[in-house]
Structures are given as structure tokens and as C-alpha cells.
């Protein structure tokens, strides 16, 4: 049963107020259940890229990705070796290679620029495990 919005004595009147917004044509649209206020959600700011160069074996990181956005790895330079993207959820103590269906994923032996991961757990960290046999690798991990 709905509540009555009738005016009770002794008042005799009620001051009304409403919230509105400009509709698509620039006219007033009163906010209601059927015409709610337009809103947008904003994603958290992307973290600063992890970038640098390596000419010897090293581990670069951590890169802490924002949840729900693809992580891009860019590898350039004249180098021979391999780069494996690794993930940690314990502050870097354990760094596991990222895999798909148990198979190797995120391992590179040449220049690349591609999305490699879409994180779903806040606070997880990504690392680059770099093995260089010759040359210099320039790397960048970003979102």
C-alpha cells in the first residue's frame, strides 16, 4: 500500500523542491525513478609505467597494475635473451610466471609491444624476469 502525500492541517501548503539536469536538448529534466541523474564512474588513475634498460640478467619491478585494465609490455633494442612476466601476491617473495591453461604465457625472445595480462586482484605485482645473453634491452610495462 502506498503512503499518502496529502497536505495536513494546519499547514495548507507545502514548499516543493526538485533536482534536475539538462537533458540531451538542453531542457530541464526533473530527476525521478524513471529519469535518474546521469552519472559516470571513473577508473582509478593508471600507475606510472615501469621502464628501464638491461644488459645483464635482472628482475625489473614491481609494477602494481590497476584491476580490470590490460597491462602492456613493450620490449625494444638489439638484444638476445628472454623476458618472462612474473606475478606476485606476497610482496615479491614468490614470483610465478603467468600462464594460460597451464601453458607458458608472457615469455618473449624478441622485441614486442602487446597486452599480456588483465589483473583481477588488487595489490598483485608484476615483474619482468630478464635473461640477457648479448645486447641491451629497453623495457616498459604500462596500462
Buried (B, 14 or more C-beta within 10 A) or exposed (E): EEEEEEEEEEEEEEEEEEEEEEEEEEEEBEEEEEEEEEEEEEEEEEBEBBEBBBBEEBBBBBBBBBEEBEBBBBBBBEBEBBBBBBBBEEEEEEBEBBEEEEEEBBBBEEEBEEEBBEBEEEEBBBBBBBBBEEEEBBBBBBB
